[in-house]
Amino acid sequence: MKQIALLGCSGSIGRQTLDVVAWHPDQFRLVALAARSDSPIFREQVYRHRPALAVVTEGTEPGWEPEGVRLAVGEAGLLEAATLPEADIVVVATSGRVGLRPTLAALATSTPVALANKEALVTAGHLVMRTARESGAAVLPVDSEHSAVWQCLLGEQPEQVRSITLTASGGALRDLPLEMLPTVTPEQALRHPNWRMGPKITVDSATLMNKGLEVLEAACLFGLELRQIEVVLHRESIVHALVQFVDGAVKAQLAAPDMRLPIMYALSYPARLPAPVESLDLVALGKLSFAAVDPRRYPCLELAYEAGRRGGTYPAVLNASNEEAVHLFLNGAIGFCEIARLVERALERHVPIHEPGLDDILEADAWARRFALDQGLLSATRTN
């Protein structure tokens, strides 16, 4: 019985993690559940799973929790959940910078982390991987693409890897004429054809910023140079990643576009457990297609590569300014194409720190958010 602390239980990845737990109640048990805010969904999860610890980071009124469940609040509660002694693995499914400290805290206690929080590796990957090396704790990727690379690399020598290829669906706007992108609405950008995800990452899929962030994560996770990582469009979302070796051989990992599969692999590793999902039928699929990324449609991908090449605090600025820009777009304050332009301006204006500590990263993050919000306000004022 593997005991799990789940941070971000009420979000998309968190809910799908609970699906996996429900598939195999003899294999997994929840000892901590943490959510950003109190909600009927969170309370139902707590009553159903009866963890030892329930955490609401934005606060809650005590007294509703079931008997035997201890309630904690704030960042202190989140850190307590991440370092719970009885936890065998911590799933970090929170979004945003809030996942950074708990990730580092869990790894520092030698607890393996199943990581679905992009920000931890994008903004502070050197700190995360150094902490993991020092403690001996594993960082287990939950993203479908990184899980695919991980599975392709099992049994292989790192120095024999020539390159990796991450696939991208292209998002909700992949077929929209370029001239129509400036008038895209949030509703259009949120209609992802393949994946069931939260609103922020769905917009990131439409801009391909999600893939840019995944490139930075992959470089960190697998010790690769950015030039060794490429991105191709793959409409079907069946091939999740490919690894090419020095002898020219290529391994690919294929699976249905269901996030519960990489979540389950991270939780069950090194074992594989049965999944009640439809088997992949290649004959029924008929064909798998691949295409180059058009930089005119997806300028955010190159911005991510550029932030990675610059290093230091630039990736933190990339991530934070994009997060705020996406929120501005979803709230109708800026247009779709303004997301990339706002991020580019933040990278241009940033004064970097090249060997940042945690406080430096958090300050760069805060600066980028202020800058993005100010720019968004200016843009909205000009529009009106």
NORKA-V357314 format. One record per residue. PSI is psi in whole degrees, 0 to 359 (999 if undefined). NEAR is the number of other C-alpha atoms within 12 Angstrom. Layout:
PSI,NEAR
PSI,NEAR
//
This chain:
113,18
127,23
130,30
133,45
120,49
113,57
123,55
42,43
338,45
357,34
182,33
310,31
321,39
314,41
324,32
331,30
319,44
331,38
316,27
317,34
320,36
329,22
325,21
68,23
343,18
349,15
330,23
146,29
136,32
124,44
346,37
138,44
132,57
136,54
158,46
316,33
156,27
138,31
161,22
324,14
313,22
315,34
322,30
321,22
318,35
317,36
326,22
319,19
343,32
58,24
162,36
329,32
133,39
134,49
134,45
113,37
332,30
6,20
152,22
160,23
128,15
162,18
343,13
341,20
146,29
162,21
137,16
353,17
126,26
136,26
134,35
158,32
162,27
184,24
326,26
320,22
321,30
317,43
325,38
317,37
322,47
338,47
19,36
124,33
327,23
353,25
129,33
337,34
144,41
123,56
116,50
96,57
15,44
159,39
149,31
184,33
346,34
339,32
351,42
305,40
316,37
324,42
312,50
321,41
317,33
314,43
324,39
335,28
12,30
22,27
129,37
145,40
123,47
109,45
116,48
2,46
107,44
322,45
326,38
314,46
324,43
314,47
330,47
38,43
323,41
325,31
319,31
311,41
327,34
318,22
319,28
317,28
317,21
325,17
342,21
9,19
146,27
143,34
112,43
116,42
140,41
331,42
141,42
322,41
316,45
326,46
321,42
315,38
314,43
312,35
323,31
333,31
349,29
128,18
359,10
160,20
130,14
323,22
350,16
3,19
125,30
314,27
164,35
153,43
123,40
138,45
151,45
136,45
332,40
348,42
188,38
340,32
17,36
335,32
2,20
135,18
141,13
322,18
347,13
352,17
321,26
339,23
10,21
139,30
160,25
322,31
320,20
316,26
338,36
1,30
70,25
134,33
341,24
323,24
151,31
106,24
173,28
167,24
319,28
311,33
335,40
320,35
319,43
328,45
323,39
330,46
347,48
12,44
327,45
321,43
325,46
317,42
323,48
328,50
314,49
321,49
315,45
319,44
320,33
312,31
320,39
9,37
42,25
157,26
152,24
326,32
345,20
358,25
125,36
164,33
134,42
152,32
135,32
98,29
326,30
343,29
41,34
314,36
117,36
333,42
159,42
145,36
125,40
136,27
169,23
338,18
3,13
349,13
148,17
132,22
140,28
149,27
127,31
142,30
160,29
150,25
78,33
111,33
341,38
337,38
308,38
330,39
313,41
322,38
318,30
321,39
325,43
346,32
135,27
4,14
163,11
132,17
154,25
147,17
130,24
58,15
161,18
137,12
150,18
125,18
98,15
327,15
317,9
325,9
320,16
309,11
158,15
129,21
151,18
145,23
158,18
156,21
128,29
113,20
340,20
325,19
329,30
64,37
339,29
333,41
314,38
327,32
322,39
315,41
317,37
317,27
320,35
321,39
323,20
325,25
203,32
230,31
1,39
317,43
326,49
321,50
317,51
308,54
313,55
316,43
323,45
317,50
315,40
322,38
320,46
318,43
319,29
317,32
314,39
332,28
5,20
12,24
331,29
164,36
168,29
313,40
341,34
341,36
306,45
319,40
322,29
316,42
318,43
317,34
322,24
318,40
324,39
323,21
346,20
138,31
108,19
161,27
126,22
340,21
73,19
145,24
183,20
317,25
323,19
318,24
316,38
326,31
320,25
320,36
313,40
319,27
315,29
323,39
317,34
316,24
314,31
318,41
320,30
316,23
321,29
321,36
318,23
318,18
316,23
324,19
318,12
321,11
319,13
999,10
//
